[in-house]
Amino acid sequence: MAGEPTIEIVGSTTRESELRFVPSGRAVCNVDVAVNPRRKDGPSGEWKEQPAQFYRLAAWGDMAENVAESLTRGMRVVVQEIGRAHV
């Protein structure tokens, strides 16, 4: 999609993924991801740890089933979404 923002989250899963099915039968999988950002301090050139950020992500349909089968606690993940974040 041209002109749509790309959101990228790089972090680690904090617990096992949760697969469930809504009444219509569609799969949904919830995954929690922790991001530990670092920033380079300009004057000193040292890397500074920032407070951790936590995200709860949801995948739907076939992707939900693939995520549930593939991800376990502590895995490093890169999540990309094109479009708008639903906060």
Stockholm file with secondary structure:
# STOCKHOLM 1.0

chainA/1-87         MAGEPTIEIVGSTTRESELRFVPSGRAVCNVDVAVNPRRKDGPSGEWKEQPAQFYRLAAWGDMAENVAESLTRGMRVVVQEIGRAHV
#=GR chainA/1-87 SS CTTCCEEEEEEEECSCCEEEECTTSCEEEEEEEEECCEEECTTTCCEEECCCEEEEEEEEHHHHHHHHHHCCTTCEEEEEEESCCCC
#=GC SS_cons        CTTCCEEEEEEEECSCCEEEECTTSCEEEEEEEEECCEEECTTTCCEEECCCEEEEEEEEHHHHHHHHHHCCTTCEEEEEEESCCCC
//
